[in-house]
Amino acid sequence: MLNDYRLLLKEASIIEKSHFNYTNILDYRDTTIIGTVLEYTSFLREVGKKKYSNSTKLFIVNSPRVYVACNLFKDLLGSKNTYIFSSPKAALHHLGLHNTELKNFLEIN
């Protein structure tokens, strides 16, 4: 999982360089975290603030464990532009996009 996440952060950083207002919507509903809190916090410290993409990130979660992981991400990297929501509707409302086709796409399940 951490290698996948490392690749995701790298890709987000590349996209952010060409799109100034890029917003990540990370849908982690029904995901499972593999690993310990210690492994995850070590990974976040490895990523560090310098490698971290500054783009806005909206996490959609429905699991307490994933919620904690997203909060650790936010806190350890000192992100002021990371938000955690329990539904696509809430995340899109935050962006002012609650009446769009994107809402239908994200609420597939």
N, C-alpha and C positions, 0 to 999 in steps of 0.2 A: 504494500500500500504506500509506503513512504517514497519508494522510487517513482510510482505513478504520480504522487503528489509533487515530487520534485520536478518532474517533466511538465506538469500542469503549470507550476509557478514560472518555469522557464518560458513556456509558450505565452503565458499572459504577459510577461515582460517584453517579449518580442512584439506582440500585438500592440501593447501600450505605446511603444516608441513611434508607431505610425498612426495611432488613433488616440488623440489627447484625452477625450472624454470616455474612454472605454470603461464599461462596467461589466464585471464578472457576476453572473448569476450561477451559483454553485448549488445544484440540487442534490442534497445528500439524504433525501428521504429514503428510508429502507436500506441504508448502508450499514455495514458492520465495520467497526474499527478493530484491526488486528494489531496487537502489540500492547505494550505497557505505557503508562503515563510517562515513565522515565525515558523510554525510547522516543516518544513523541516530543517531549520537551527538549531532549537532546537534538533531535532533528530541527526543531524550530530555532534553536540557538545556532545550529550550523547554517541554516538559511540566513539568519540575521537580518537586521534592518537594511543593510546595504544591498543585499540581493533581492529583497522583497519588492514586488511590484507595488507602485503607489496607487494603482487604479482602485476604484470603488469595488468592494466585494459584498455581495448579498448571499448569505448562506441560508438555504432552506433546509430545515432539519425536523425530524419527528422522533428523535431518540435522545434521552437524557445524556447518554455517553457521547454521542456526536455533538450535542450542544456544548458539553464541557470542552471537547476538543476544539471546537470553533472559538470558544471564549479564550482558551489558552493561546490559540493562534493570534487572536486580537490583542490580548494582554501582553504576551511575551514579545511580540513585534511592535507593540506600541501603536497599533493602527487606529487612526481616528476615522477612517473611512470604511470600516468593516461593520456590517450589520447582520444580525441573526434573526430569522423569521421562522414561524412554524407552518407557514403555508405560502404557496405561490401568490395567492391573492394579496396577502399582507406585503410581500416583497415588491410586487408590482405597484401596489398602492403607494408605497414609499417613493417609487420612481415617477408616480403620476401616470402609470400605464395600465391601470386596473380595468379599463374598458377596451382592451385590444385583443387581437388574435393570439398574441403571445401568452395571455392568460389561459386560453384554451389549450395551447400546446403544452404548457407546464403542468396543467391539471389533468393529464391523460389518465393517471391511475386514480 
